[in-house]
């Protein structure tokens, strides 16, 4: 279709040169579609293939000046109209034949110029002739393009609607102006005025609206909605003056959508047709722009964009709601980004409506990065200039920076709190009963939530465990073994006294000593943050039992209290070593132990605990605790429900302190998969 577009454009220019002021009223262009039956068709009613087009106008004609430019390659004649002077070459690239007949005036006489434009250096203007015409004959040009070259014949449109839509979409800025042009498409005897087709294609037509630019100036805007296939220019404001479109300003980025959703008609494109005396009076001599004098065009454009947004509000409401929901979800699940957005409402209102989650994260992360860099630059500047500041000025700067740093740290803490919430939800899921088997998850699956199995601190990172579920103090210990044999990390010192050997032998005979035992969790070394002076740091032992286990025989192998006591006895008078052989700590009679049993409550378990003098109830009433004086060990039984409840309460305290209670709703929206 490009050769046809070129012929229509030339026809339009010729009409505007003949009728500079009244071209929209007096000009006429017709586009005839040439069809023929396929050679192998026997059906009289079969489809007629398109063989070419005839474009006719009543313009100034191909006079001597224009024909001179026609013979030049890459002429600058119409450069002001973005013409490059090579479009006519598409005629002979796509079609085998391009025949031109044009009537023009020469010295007061009408002359008809006729030739065939060919792809030939020797005879590009074949069968050239000139003939005088009666003065009553009107000027104008007819361009007949026919016989597609083989490379294009199979690609040519056949459906009349496709031809109409292609012409309408290509010249959308031409048709989108106040006057209805006389551009007719004639196809198989049916005449379609393309300008009327444009206006008839408008969805839910409206009347022009007056928009105040300032106290003295106003504009008129006609809101137009078209099916997307008719408006490839996208959402735009088209500024018109003197019955023609002058400037087209894309606004898709401003409204944030490339197309407007419509339930029944599919995607729509918005076009605002802007006109009025303000633009007629300000049209420049070249008719390519406006000279508003003391009025800034950006102010004019902003006022009209805002008017367009108001008109489009029903279409934008749902994307805006999705945007706000997407932003809230991002900040709820990633509070770290909150410090980058000072005004959530304002940021949401300014978000482009075609953003997806990835684009949103990129923008917010970039804002946080820039804010952090700016903050560091402020700190560096304060350090560099502190000597020249008064104490009061320096204190004021420090207070301001401290507030900014505080906001950033709160966001980081909120992120940590949210992630903890998801871990709590995961533990809830892991200890549910599988309804298909009526069984709980096995112990190792639950254990994995707290800490990976069979590892030590040498092979896991600090963030790989969730021991804070049991007690927040455990999160800061620096050496952890998980489900590893005692002999893999604890060894005897160089010499072991005879009394120790004798005691171990007696305990082993009772099943109360064994270096092959594997505590679920053994935790050593002082906390990474704080240590009380002149005190020994407790060693911590955690024993898990499956959520499905509620019966115990009481035998040494099925008694969790005896199991934990055995671990303690097996660690006494030994040194603990890291994977690289570095000594962690020495354990002796003075070493305090913290022992946690995590299990489901049951009558048998409570009885076992009572038999070992572990019967004092915890404040919630379901747990039990005691001090085992002979082992210098604090022992506490915590039911799984209580682990979850305590962890949630501690976490929610952070939520309340950080004023992010709303984040809790997000963490409950979507259940985690097993």
N, C-alpha and C positions, 0 to 999 in steps of 0.2 A: 504493500500500500504506500510505501514511501514516495514513489514517483507521482502518485495521485495527490498526496499531501503537498508535494512541491508544486504541482500544477495549480492547485487551489490557492496556495499562498501567493504565487505569481499573479493569479487572477485578482486576488484581493488587493495587491499592491497597485495593479493597473487601474482598478476601480477607484482607489483612494487618490490616485494621481489625476483622474478625470473629474472626480467629484470630491474635492478636498474637504468640504464642509458638510455635504449631504450624502456621503457614500453609503451610509447605512440605509437611507431612504431610497436612493436612486440606483444603487448598484444591484446587479443580479448575477448569480453564478449558478450554473446547472452542471450536474455530474451525471452523465448517462452511463449505465452499466451495460457493456456489450457481452451478450451471452450467446453460446452456441451449444448444440447437442453434441455429446461425445461421439467420436467416429464410430465406436462399436455399439452405440445405443440403438435399439429397435423400438423402444417404448416411446410413443409420441408424447406421453405425459412425464417422461423421465426428467431427471434434474438437468438443468441447463448450466454447463460449466461457464465460468467467467473467462472471457477472452481478452477483455480490456476495458478502457474507460475513455469517455470523451468529456473534457472539461471546457465549458464555454463561459465567457464573461462579456460584459458590455463596458469594459474599461477603455483605457486610452489607446490600446492597440500597440503592436510591436513596431513603433516608429523608428526612424533612422537612428536616433540616439540610443534607444533601448536595444535595437538590433546590433548596434556597434558593441554594446556591453555583452549582448548575448554571445557574440563571437569571441569574447575574451574569457580566458580561464582564470578563475579566482579574482573576479573583479571586485573593487571596493565600492561599487555604486550603491549597494543597499547595506553597507556595513553598519549604518546607524540603526538598521532594523534587524541586526544580527544575521543578515544574509551574507553567505560566503561566495556566491556566484558559481557554485559547482553542483548545486542540487539537481539541475537539469540533466547532469550526466547519469543520474539514476534512471532517467527515462530509457536510455539506450542500453543500460546495464540489465534492466529487468525485462524490457520488451524488445521484440525484434523490429518493431516499427514505431516511430514517433512522428506523426504528421502534424504540421502547424499551418493554420490559415488565420491570418490576422489582417484586419482593416484598420488603417490609421490615416492621419491627415498629414499631407506634405504640401506646404505652400497653398493652403486653402482647398486642396483637392483630396478626395478620398482615394486611397490606394489599397489594393489587396495584395499582401505578400504571402506567398505559399511555398513551402518546401518540406522535404523529409529530412529530419535530423538523423544522421547515421553515425555509427561507430567507425569512422574512416578519416585518416589524415588527409587523403587526397580530395575526397568529396563529402565533407561532413554535412553540407547543405544540398542534398541531392534534389533533382527536379525543381530547382529554384525558379520562381516566376513572380513577376509583378504585373498587376493589371489595374487600370483606372476603374473607379466605381461611381455610380450615381451619388450625388451629394446627399440624397435622402437615406442612403445606407448608413447605419450606425456603426461606430467604431467598436472594436472588441477583438477577442482572440478565441480560437478553438484549437485545443490540443487533443489529438486523438492518439491514444496509446493502446496498441493492440498486439496480439500474438505474443504471449509470454514465452520467454526463453525457457528451455527445458529445466533448468535448475530451479525455476520459480513456479512453473505451471502447476505442479502438484501441491504447492503451498498456498495457492491463491484461495481466498475466501469463496465459498459457494452460497452459503446461507445469507439471504438479504439482511437479516438482523445483524449478523457479524459485520457486514460492510457498513451498515448504519452506525453501529456502536463504535467501530474503529474510527470513523470520521468524526463522530461526536466527541469521543474521548480525546483525539489528537487536537481538536480545535476548541477544547472546553473553554479556554480563556476568551476566545472570540465570541462564542455563543453566550457566555455568562456576562452579559451587559444589558443595559436597560432596553435597547431597541431590538426587535426581532428581525434578523437579517433575512434577505431573500437568497438563501442557498438551498437549492432543491436537488434532491437525489431522485433520479428517474431509473427505476429498475423493473423491467418486464411490464412497462406501461403504468406502474404505480408511482405516483409523485409524492415524495415526503419532504416537507420543509424541515430542514435539520434544526433550525432555530426553534421552531414550534416543538419539535421532538424533544429538545433540551428542556423547555419549560414544562412540557407534558410529562417528563420523567421525574419532575420534582416530587419528592415525598411530602405529603401534607403541606401544600403551598401556604404561604403566609403573606401578609402585606408589609411594605417597607416600614421601618421604625426610625424615628428621629432620635439622634444621639447628640447630646450636648458635648462639645469639645472644650469650650470655655464660655465665658459670659457672652461673647459676641459671635461665636461660630458654632455651627452644628453640621451634622452629616446625616445622610439617609442610608440605611443598610437594609438590604433584603436578605433574609436568612433562607438558604437553599440547602436541601438535603437530597443527594443523588445516590443511586446504587454505585458501589465502588467501581464496577466495571466500566462506568461511564466517566469516571473522574480520576484518571491516573495522576493528576497533579497533587492529589492529597488535599487535606483540609487547608483551606486558603481564604484569605481576604483578597478580593479583586477590586482594585480602585479604578473607577471609571470616570471619564470626563469626555465631553463633546461626543457622546454616544459611542464611545469605544473603551475597551479595557486598556489601561495604561500601565499599571504596576500590579503584579501578583505577589503577595506576601504569604509564604507558607506559615501555618500556625500549629502544625501537628505537635511540635515540641512544646509549644506554649500550653496547649490543652492536655498534652500528655498521652494522646492516643493517635495512632495512624488511621484508624477507622472506628466508626461508632457502631456498637452492637445493636442489632435489631432482630427481634425474635422471629419474624416472618419474612422480612425482605433481605436478610443477610446483612453484611457490613455496609455501612453508608459513609459517604464523604460529605463534609460540611463545606459550603462555599458562601461567603458573605459578600454580596454585591454592594459596594460602597459608591455613592454618588452624591451630587448636590452642588449648589452654586459655589461652595468653598473650593471644590476641586475643578469645576469649570473655569473659575477665575484664576486659579493657580497653575493651570496646565502650561508647561513651557512651550517654546516655539517648536521644538522638535517633536512635541507630543509624546515624549518618552518618560516624563516625570513631572514633579510639581515644585513650584517655588512659592512657599507659603509665607515668605517674608519673615515676620517675627514669631511665627508658630513653628515649633519643633515637630517634624514629622513623627518622631518617636512617641511624642505625647498623643498625637492624633491616633497613631496605630494602637497604642496602649488602651485608649478609651474604647476603640472598636473591638479589640481583642476581649476586653472585659465584657462588653455587650454580647459578643459571641458566646463567651463562657456562660453567661446568664441564660441565654437561649438554650444552650446545650446541657444545662444542669440536669434535666431528667435523664439524659444519656450518660452523664458523668457520675451520677450519684452512686450507682452500683460499683464501678471501678474505684471510686474514692473509698467506699466502705471496705472493699477488698484490700485496698492499700493500707488503710488504718489497721485492719485486722492483721495484715502481714507484718506491719511495723510493731504492733503490740506483741505479737507472737515472738518476733525476733528479740525484743527487749526483755520479754519474760523468760525466754530460754537462754538468752545471752546478755545478762545485765551489764557485762563488761562494756558494752557499747553505749550504755546510758549516759556516761559522762561526756560523750561526743555530741549529744543533742541537748541543747539548753531548753529549747521550746519544742516539745513533742507535737503540740497542736499545729504550730506553724510549719514544722518540718513535714508532717503528714499532708498538710494542705498543699505544699509545694512539690510533693513527689510526683514525677511523671506517672501517668496512669497505665503506661505500658510496661512498667518495671516488673521483673520477676524477683524471686527471693535472692538469686545470685547477684543481680544488679544492685539490689538494696544493700546486701551485705558488703559489696565492694565499696559503695558510697559511704556507708557508716564507718566501715573499718578505715577508709582513707581519712575521714573526718577525725576519727580518734587518733590516728597516726599524726596528723597535722597538729592537733591540739596538744598531744604529748610533746612533739618537737618544739612547739611554741612555748610550752611551759618550761622545758629545759633551757631554752634560750633566755627566758626571763630569769631563771636561776643563775645562769652564767653571767648575764648582764648585771644582776644584783651583786654577785661576787666581785666582778670587775670594778664596780662603782661604789662599793660599800665604804671605802676609805674617805670619799668626798661627801658622804651623806651625814646628816645629823642623826643622832640617836632616834629621834622621833620619826624621821623619814624612813630610816632603815627598818624600824619596828613596824611601820605601816606596810611597807613592801613585804616583809616577812609574814605578817598576818594575812595579807591578800594571797600570797603564794601558798601558805599553809591551808587556806580554805580551798584553793583549787586542787592541791594535792589530796586533801581530804575527800573531795568529791570523787577523784579518780580511784582512790583506795576503797571507797565505799562501793564503787561499781565492781571493782575486782573481788571484793568480799561477797557482794551479792551474786556474782557469777559462781563463786565457790559454793555458796549456800544452795543455789539452784541445782548445781550438779549433785550435791549431796541429796537433795530431795529425790532426784531420779534414782539414786542408789537405794534409797529407802523403798521406793516403789518397786524396784527390781527384787529386793529381798522379800517383799510381800508376795510378789508373783511366784518366786522360787519355793516358798513354803506352802503354797496352796495345794489342795488335793487335786490330782488329775482325775477328773470325773470319768474318764474312760477306763481307768484301772482302779479307782477308789484308793489310790496310794499317794503319799507325799513324795516329793523329790528325794533322792538318796542324799545322805549326809555330805558326800563330796561336792554335789551341785550347790548346796547351800554354803558349804565352806568356801567355795570359789568366790562368792560375793564378798566375803570378809577379806580373803587373801588367796592368791593362787596356791595350788598344791605343789609340794615337792620343791620349793624354792627357798632361797635365803636372800638377804638384803644385797648380796653380791650380784644377784641375777635379776632383781626387780628394782624398779625405780620407786621413789618415795610415793608417787601418785598411784602406784599399782595396787595398793591395798586400801581397805576401808575399815580399819580397826577403830576408827572414831565411832562406828556403830555401837561398839561395846562401851567405850569410855574415851572421851576426847583426849585424855592424857596419852593414850596409846598411839595416837597419830604422830607423836613427836619422838618416839624411840628410834634409835639409829641402827639397831641390828635385830633382825627378825628371822626365825626359821619356821618353815611351814611344812608339817608332815615329814620331817626328816629324822632319821635315827639319831639318838643322842650321841652315839660314838662318832658321828660324822662332824660334830662341831665341839664336843667336850672331851678333854683328855686329862689323864692323871698328871700331876706334877712329877718331877724327876723321881722323887722317892715318896712312897706311900707307907705310913706307919702300920705296924702289925695290928693295932687295934681297929684301924679302918678296914683292913683286909678281913679281919674276923667279923666285924659288924656286917659288911657287905655279904659275906658268905651266909650269915644267919638270915639276913633279909631275903637273899636270893632263894633260900630254902623255903621261905614262906610266900614267894612270888612277889615280894615287895621291892625288888631291885633288878635292873636289867638294862644294859647299855644299848640293847637293840630296840628299846621302846621308842615310839615316834609320837611325841606330843603334837597335837594338832597345830598349836602355835606356841613357840617359846620366844620370848622377847627380852633382850638384854641391852645393856649399855644405858648410860644416863640420857635423859631427854635432851633433845637438841637445843631447846630454848632455855630452860631453867633447871637449876639444881640447888637444893638446899645445902647450906654449908655444913660440913662435918657430919654428913649422913651418908649411908650407903643407899644406892639406888636399887629399888626392888627389881627382881627378875619376875617376869610375867609368864604365866602358863594359861593357855586357853584350850578347853576341851569342848568339842561340838558333838552333839548326838543328833541323829536323824530326826526330823520333825515327826516321822511316823513311829518312832520308838517311845513306848510308854510303859513297857514291862521290863523288869530287871530281876535276875535270879539272885543277886547279892554275892555271887562267886567272884573271886579276885578279877577274873577276866570280864566280868559283866557288872562291875561296880565302879562308877565314875570317880567316887571319892578315893577308893584304893588306887585307881589308875593315876590320879593326880599326885597322890602321896608317893607313888612309886617313881614318878618322874622327878619329884623333888629329891628323894633319897638317892636316885641315880645321878643327880647333878652335884650333890654335895661333895666338897673337897676336890672339885675338878676346876680346870681352867677352860674357858670357852674361847674358841678361835674363829676368826673369819676365814673365808675361802682361801685367801692369799697367805694364811698362816699367821696373820697379825693377831696377837692376844687381845680379846675383847674385855674380859672381866674374870675375876676369880670368885668362886662360889664357896662359901663356908657356912658354919653354923650361925654367923652373924648376918648373913645375907637375908633380907626380907623377901618374901614372895607374895605376889598378887595372883590369886588363882580364880579363874572364871569358868563356870560350867554353863554352857548354853544348850538348853534342851527344852522339850515339851514337859509341862508339869504333869505329874500323875501321883496316885496314892503310893505306889511302890517307891517312886523316887523320893517323895517326901519322907517315907519311912526310913530309907537308906540314909538320907541326910540326918535324920533325927538320931539314928544309931551312932553316927559319928559326931554327935553333939553340935550339928549344924542345924539349928532350929529357930534362930531369931529371924522373924519376918522383916523383909525390907519395907520401906515406907508404903509401897504400893500394895503390900499384903501377899503377893504371889511369890516373890523371891525369898531366898533364905541366905543368911550369912553367919559367919563365925570366925573367930581367931583361933587357929591351930597353934597353940603355944609351943608344942614340942618341935614344930618345924618353922616357927617364926613366920607363919603364913596366914594371910587374910584370904578366906575362901568365900566366894559368892556364887550362888546359883541364880541365873537370870533366865526366865522363860523367854522364848522367841517373841511372844507378843509384847513383853515388856521391853525387850531390846528395841523393837520397832517403835513402841510408844515413847520411850525415853529419847531415842535419836530424833524422832519427829518433834518432840517438845523442845529439845535443845535447838533444833534447826529453825523451828517457828519463832523462837525467841530472837534469833538473828533477823528473821523476816520482819518482825515487828519493830526491831530496833532500826532497821534500814528503811522502814516504811515501804516495803515491797510485798505486803500481804497478797496483793493481786497476782503475784507470780504463782502462788500456790494453786490457783484455779487452773492455770495452764498445765501444771504437772499432773493434774488429774484428768485432763481431757482425753488422753489417748493411752489405753493400757499397753504395757510393754509386752512384747512377745517373749515366750520362754526361751 
